Amino acid sequence: MSCHFSKKVGCVDVDFPFAKIHRTAVETADFRLQLFNVGKALFRTHHIGTGGNLFKQRIVNAVLNEQPRSGCGKMERLLDLSSQWAATRVQFGQAIGKFQGTSFKLADMATERRAADLLVRAACQKADEGTMTANDAAMAKLFGSEALGRAADNSVQIFGGMGLMEDLPIERLWREARIERIWDGTSEIQRHIIARSQLRPYET
Ligand SMILES: Cc1cc2nc3c(=O)[nH]c(=O)nc-3n(C[C@H](O)[C@H](O)[C@H](O)COP(=O)(O)OP(=O)(O)OC[C@H]3O[C@@H](n4cnc5c(N)ncnc54)[C@H](O)[C@@H]3O)c2cc1C
């Protein structure tokens, strides 16, 4: 791992940025707290000390805000770009979208894009009603992030060699998709949450 430089932000020592696959939008830093005093006002206004509830809010935010934006939105973009490419790129005398090996990929991407969107909408609706569970959030996060990974991989395949070139946006979308299965709870942790809620009614 390489760190370019360090700096002090208030009472926090920050080394950044790490070089990483997901290069755009966010920098990732290693930080160490030296001396951290939290005033009483912060406890009241920022809910410090309410760890469990804060975590719950973080998960809700991940499902309501970040997944629709970064998951479904990226899938939509991948689908648009791939459909346009498949309809216009000609090989062996016809558009590659006419070959079943390509068209079925588009069908899968479109179906999974819709399914991810519906899972997120269902979770959002339950959140509005105050009935959203960890299971609802975990299913939306798990399916959305894994479907995005499959869509990004399919897109690279549809674009062929051009899918790997930095001249087109596919390479960046593919690279950025990988983190979604890791942050805001890895896929394994989401599966733990879903499995736990499946088992709970039958446990003695
Ligand atoms: C680019 C980037 C940005 C990030 N941004 C933020 C941020 O803004 N805020 C923030 O809080 N965090 C952030 N993170 C941290 C991120 O949430 C963690 O990387 C993630 O939670 C996984 O933790 P870990 O890396 O320590 O992996 P580990 O916990 O070491 O996990 C490694 C592997 O073991 C598996 N594993 C671990 N425990 C279990 C278990 N109990 N059961 C089954 N499998 C298990 C994991 O699923 C994973 O496959 C960021 C990470 C990256 C890479």
Ligand as a Chemical Component Dictionary entry (heavy atoms), coordinates in Angstrom:
data_LIG
# 
_chem_comp.id                   LIG 
_chem_comp.type                 NON-POLYMER 
_chem_comp.pdbx_formal_charge   0 
_chem_comp.three_letter_code    LIG 
# 
loop_
_chem_comp_atom.comp_id 
_chem_comp_atom.atom_id 
_chem_comp_atom.alt_atom_id 
_chem_comp_atom.type_symbol 
_chem_comp_atom.charge 
_chem_comp_atom.model_Cartn_x 
_chem_comp_atom.model_Cartn_y 
_chem_comp_atom.model_Cartn_z 
_chem_comp_atom.pdbx_ordinal 
LIG C1  C1  C 0 -12.799 2.704   -0.919 1  
LIG C2  C2  C 0 -13.325 2.426   0.463  2  
LIG C3  C3  C 0 -14.090 3.393   1.101  3  
LIG C4  C4  C 0 -14.615 3.148   2.365  4  
LIG N1  N1  N 0 -15.371 4.118   2.937  5  
LIG C5  C5  C 0 -15.831 3.937   4.175  6  
LIG C6  C6  C 0 -16.568 4.965   4.848  7  
LIG O1  O1  O 0 -16.804 6.025   4.289  8  
LIG N2  N2  N 0 -16.990 4.745   6.115  9  
LIG C7  C7  C 0 -16.732 3.568   6.758  10 
LIG O2  O2  O 0 -17.131 3.410   7.901  11 
LIG N3  N3  N 0 -16.053 2.576   6.148  12 
LIG C8  C8  C 0 -15.599 2.729   4.888  13 
LIG N4  N4  N 0 -14.893 1.732   4.271  14 
LIG C9  C9  C 0 -14.619 0.503   5.015  15 
LIG C10 C10 C 0 -15.535 -0.626  4.584  16 
LIG O3  O3  O 0 -16.824 -0.462  5.138  17 
LIG C11 C11 C 0 -14.866 -1.953  5.017  18 
LIG O4  O4  O 0 -13.769 -2.160  4.115  19 
LIG C12 C12 C 0 -15.835 -3.111  4.992  20 
LIG O5  O5  O 0 -16.785 -3.000  6.013  21 
LIG C13 C13 C 0 -15.105 -4.474  5.157  22 
LIG O6  O6  O 0 -14.294 -4.420  6.280  23 
LIG P1  P1  P 0 -12.760 -4.830  6.148  24 
LIG O7  O7  O 0 -12.171 -4.145  4.969  25 
LIG O8  O8  O 0 -12.143 -4.610  7.479  26 
LIG O9  O9  O 0 -12.788 -6.378  5.780  27 
LIG P2  P2  P 0 -12.903 -7.593  6.804  28 
LIG O10 O10 O 0 -13.902 -7.290  7.876  29 
LIG O11 O11 O 0 -11.543 -8.001  7.210  30 
LIG O12 O12 O 0 -13.531 -8.690  5.830  31 
LIG C14 C14 C 0 -12.739 -9.430  4.897  32 
LIG C15 C15 C 0 -13.600 -10.578 4.382  33 
LIG O13 O13 O 0 -14.034 -11.412 5.486  34 
LIG C16 C16 C 0 -15.423 -11.503 5.481  35 
LIG N5  N5  N 0 -15.940 -11.519 6.848  36 
LIG C17 C17 C 0 -15.572 -10.725 7.888  37 
LIG N6  N6  N 0 -16.293 -11.002 8.970  38 
LIG C18 C18 C 0 -17.152 -11.988 8.623  39 
LIG C19 C19 C 0 -18.172 -12.703 9.310  40 
LIG N7  N7  N 0 -18.466 -12.464 10.579 41 
LIG N8  N8  N 0 -18.855 -13.638 8.618  42 
LIG C20 C20 C 0 -18.577 -13.883 7.306  43 
LIG N9  N9  N 0 -17.630 -13.257 6.616  44 
LIG C21 C21 C 0 -16.934 -12.318 7.256  45 
LIG C22 C22 C 0 -15.918 -10.243 4.777  46 
LIG O14 O14 O 0 -17.235 -10.409 4.279  47 
LIG C23 C23 C 0 -14.868 -10.099 3.690  48 
LIG O15 O15 O 0 -15.184 -10.953 2.608  49 
LIG C24 C24 C 0 -14.357 1.930   3.015  50 
LIG C25 C25 C 0 -13.578 0.953   2.370  51 
LIG C26 C26 C 0 -13.064 1.196   1.121  52 
LIG C27 C27 C 0 -12.219 0.135   0.441  53 
# 
loop_
_chem_comp_bond.comp_id 
_chem_comp_bond.atom_id_1 
_chem_comp_bond.atom_id_2 
_chem_comp_bond.value_order 
_chem_comp_bond.pdbx_ordinal 
LIG C1  C2  SING 1  
LIG C2  C3  SING 2  
LIG C2  C26 DOUB 3  
LIG C3  C4  DOUB 4  
LIG C4  N1  SING 5  
LIG C4  C24 SING 6  
LIG N1  C5  DOUB 7  
LIG C5  C6  SING 8  
LIG C5  C8  SING 9  
LIG C6  O1  DOUB 10 
LIG C6  N2  SING 11 
LIG N2  C7  SING 12 
LIG C7  O2  DOUB 13 
LIG C7  N3  SING 14 
LIG N3  C8  DOUB 15 
LIG C8  N4  SING 16 
LIG N4  C9  SING 17 
LIG N4  C24 SING 18 
LIG C9  C10 SING 19 
LIG C10 O3  SING 20 
LIG C10 C11 SING 21 
LIG C11 O4  SING 22 
LIG C11 C12 SING 23 
LIG C12 O5  SING 24 
LIG C12 C13 SING 25 
LIG C13 O6  SING 26 
LIG O6  P1  SING 27 
LIG P1  O7  DOUB 28 
LIG P1  O8  SING 29 
LIG P1  O9  SING 30 
LIG O9  P2  SING 31 
LIG P2  O10 DOUB 32 
LIG P2  O11 SING 33 
LIG P2  O12 SING 34 
LIG O12 C14 SING 35 
LIG C14 C15 SING 36 
LIG C15 O13 SING 37 
LIG C15 C23 SING 38 
LIG O13 C16 SING 39 
LIG C16 N5  SING 40 
LIG C16 C22 SING 41 
LIG N5  C17 SING 42 
LIG N5  C21 SING 43 
LIG C17 N6  DOUB 44 
LIG N6  C18 SING 45 
LIG C18 C19 SING 46 
LIG C18 C21 DOUB 47 
LIG C19 N7  SING 48 
LIG C19 N8  DOUB 49 
LIG N8  C20 SING 50 
LIG C20 N9  DOUB 51 
LIG N9  C21 SING 52 
LIG C22 O14 SING 53 
LIG C22 C23 SING 54 
LIG C23 O15 SING 55 
LIG C24 C25 DOUB 56 
LIG C25 C26 SING 57 
LIG C26 C27 SING 58 
# 
